Amino acid sequence: MCRSIKTLRRSDAPATDEEIRAAALQFVRKVSGYRSPSRRNTEAFDRAVDDVSDASRRLLEAIEAAQTPVPNAVRARA
């Protein structure tokens, strides 16, 4: 869909807030058809970018939490 949106789930380092926001902005631009919204639509556009950023951050945190390896010592006790 958006070739300029890069994959944010990486094994080397978590995505930064700036990377998440940039990806959200690209997504909202693509969906809305606006590169820069009119004054009338700026509030809705900015709110959408915030919402997509928040949802993306929650997703990445949930995926990372689900992938966190459990140390063997903890597994042995369970």
N, C-alpha and C positions, 0 to 999 in steps of 0.2 A: 504494500500500500504506500507507505512513505519510505522511500529509499534512504532519505537523510536521517531517519530515526535509527540510532544504533542500538544494539542489544545492550541492555543495562545489567542483566544478570551475568556476572562474571565470577570466575573462581579466584582471580588475583586481587580484587578489591571491590568493596561495595560501591554502588553508584552514588555519586554526590548529589546534593540537592539541586545544584545547577544543571547536572546532566538530566535529572528527572524532569525538571521544569522545561528544559529545552525540548525534550522528547514530547512532553505534553503540549507545548506550544505548536510544534510541528503537526501533531495529531489534530488539534483543534483547527489549525489553519486548513488542513486537508479536508476535514469534515465540513467546516463552515464555508469553505470557498473563499475566505478572506485571508489575505496576507496581513493586512492591517484593517481592522474593522472601522466602520464609520463611527462618528462620535455617538450616534444613537445606539449602536450595538456594542460599544466598548465594554460596558459593565457586564453584559451577558457573556461576551467573549472572554474577558478576564476571569470571571467566575468559573467558566468552563475549564480554563487552563488550571485554575486552582483545584477544581474537583478532580480532573484527570491526574494532576500531580499527586494529590492525596491518595487516590485509588492505586496509582502505580507504586507509591511508597509502601502502602499496606501490602500489596501483592508481593513486592520484593522482600519485605520483612517476613512475610508468612512463608515464602519459598525458602528463604535462608534458614528460618527456624526449623522448618521441616527437614532440611538437609544437614543440619548440624549433627555431626557424628557423636554418638554416645560413647564415652571411653569404655574400654573393656572391663575395667574394675567396676563400673556402675552396672554394666550388663550382667556381670557375674553375680551381683547381689540380688538382682531382680528375679 
